[in-house]
């Protein structure tokens, strides 16, 4: 079974990106599963804290989960035309110490998708992730893009996906990524 780890870059309870991941769980192709993780509880990166106390427990747990997964799916919001600081902070922690980068990220298949209330989806945020993913030695999937714009019209008040066209796009995206991961 292909196990993909999905992480939302938002801490907001009503996050459209977290809702997108929840919808993805239901649309995963046969032979693949999506396990959603959260960056909740990850402190701001501080080298002094790392030196004095080591890697925080929540960071160590997520690093291990990512390392054991077959692939990584990032659901990124777009804040001020780029990636959210809390999400980048989490990835920065996951890359510590530097000697762990290869074991956590090296050659790891990664896909990026995102939802926003704006009209352009999360294209700039997704593009901002590319140098980071390259630096970490991941294997980004470029076989598809999922840019959910006007997300407030795509999800209902409970955070369930209500737009059939987006559901089909999400399913195609997941099928392509799962196939990429399995190769």
C-alpha positions in Angstrom: 0.0 0.0 0.0 1.3 3.4 -1.0 1.2 5.7 2.0 1.1 9.4 1.2 1.5 11.9 4.1 -0.7 15.1 3.6 0.1 18.3 5.5 -1.9 21.5 5.4 0.0 24.7 5.7 -2.8 26.4 7.7 -3.5 26.4 11.4 -7.0 27.8 10.9 -9.9 25.6 12.1 -11.9 26.4 8.9 -8.9 26.0 6.6 -9.8 25.4 2.9 -6.5 23.6 2.5 -7.3 21.2 5.4 -10.7 20.7 3.8 -9.0 19.9 0.5 -6.9 17.2 2.2 -10.0 15.7 3.9 -11.7 15.5 0.5 -8.6 13.9 -0.9 -8.7 11.1 1.6 -12.0 10.0 0.1 -10.8 10.2 -3.5 -7.5 8.3 -3.2 -7.0 5.6 -5.8 -7.0 1.9 -5.0 -3.7 0.9 -3.5 -2.9 4.3 -2.0 -3.9 5.9 1.3 -3.6 9.5 2.5 -2.7 10.1 6.1 -3.3 13.7 7.2 -0.9 15.3 9.6 -0.9 18.8 11.2 1.8 21.3 11.9 -0.1 22.4 15.0 2.2 22.6 18.0 5.4 23.3 16.1 7.3 26.2 17.7 9.1 28.9 15.8 12.5 27.7 14.7 15.3 28.9 16.9 18.8 27.5 16.6 19.5 28.3 20.3 16.5 26.1 21.3 17.7 23.4 19.0 21.2 23.5 20.5 20.0 23.6 24.1 16.9 21.3 24.0 17.2 19.3 20.7 14.4 18.7 18.3 10.9 19.3 19.8 8.9 16.1 20.2 6.1 17.1 17.7 8.8 17.9 15.1 10.5 14.6 15.6 7.2 12.7 15.3 6.3 14.4 12.0 9.9 13.9 10.6 9.6 10.2 11.3 6.1 10.0 9.7 7.4 11.9 6.6 10.4 9.7 6.3 8.3 6.5 6.5 5.8 7.7 4.0 6.0 6.9 0.3 5.2 10.4 -0.7 4.4 13.9 0.6 1.4 16.0 -0.4 1.6 19.7 0.7 -1.7 21.6 0.7 -0.5 25.2 0.8 -2.4 28.4 1.3 -1.1 31.6 -0.3 -0.3 34.5 2.0 0.9 37.8 0.5 1.7 36.0 -2.8 3.9 33.4 -1.2 4.0 30.4 1.1 2.7 30.7 4.7 5.4 31.4 7.3 4.0 28.7 9.6 4.3 26.1 6.9 7.9 27.1 5.9 8.8 27.1 9.6 7.6 23.5 9.9 9.6 22.4 6.9 12.7 24.3 8.3 12.3 22.3 11.6 12.0 19.0 9.6 15.3 19.8 8.0 17.1 19.9 11.3 19.7 18.8 11.9 21.0 19.1 8.4 22.3 15.5 8.5 18.6 14.3 8.6 17.6 16.0 5.3 18.4 13.1 3.1 16.6 10.6 5.3 13.5 12.7 5.6 13.3 14.4 2.1 15.9 12.8 -0.1 14.3 11.5 -3.3 10.8 11.8 -1.6 8.0 12.3 -4.2 6.3 15.5 -3.4 3.2 17.2 -4.8 1.8 20.6 -4.0 -1.8 21.7 -4.2 -3.7 24.6 -2.7 -6.9 26.5 -2.2 -7.5 30.2 -1.7 -10.3 32.6 -1.8 -8.6 34.6 -4.5 -9.1 34.2 -8.2 -5.6 32.7 -9.0 -5.7 29.8 -6.5 -2.3 29.3 -4.9 0.0 29.5 -8.0 2.5 31.9 -6.4 2.7 29.9 -3.2 3.2 26.7 -5.2 5.9 28.3 -7.2 7.6 29.6 -4.1 7.9 26.0 -2.8 9.9 24.8 -5.8 13.3 26.1 -4.7 12.7 24.8 -1.2 11.8 21.3 -2.5 14.8 21.4 -4.8 17.2 22.3 -1.9 15.8 19.5 0.2 16.5 17.0 -2.6 12.9 15.9 -3.0 11.4 14.5 -6.2 8.7 17.0 -7.1 5.8 15.8 -9.3 5.1 18.1 -12.2 2.4 16.0 -13.8 -0.4 18.1 -12.7 -1.4 21.2 -10.8 -4.4 21.7 -8.5 -5.1 25.4 -8.0 -8.5 25.9 -6.2 -9.6 29.5 -6.5 -12.6 31.0 -4.9 -12.5 28.2 -2.3 -15.3 29.8 -0.2 -17.6 28.7 -3.1 -16.1 25.2 -3.5 -16.7 24.0 0.1 -19.8 24.1 2.2 -20.1 25.6 5.7 -18.9 22.3 7.2 -15.8 22.2 5.0 -17.1 19.5 2.7 -16.3 19.7 -1.0 -19.4 20.6 -2.9 -18.0 21.5 -6.4 -18.2 18.4 -8.6 -15.7 19.8 -11.2 -13.1 20.5 -8.5 -13.8 17.0 -7.1 -12.9 15.5 -10.5 -9.8 17.6 -10.8 -8.7 16.5 -7.3 -9.3 12.9 -8.2 -7.2 13.2 -11.4 -4.5 15.0 -9.5 -4.4 12.3 -6.8 -4.4 9.5 -9.4 -1.5 11.1 -11.2 0.5 11.6 -8.0 -0.1 8.2 -6.7 1.0 6.7 -9.9 4.2 8.9 -9.8 4.9 7.7 -6.2 4.5 4.0 -7.1 7.0 4.2 -10.0 
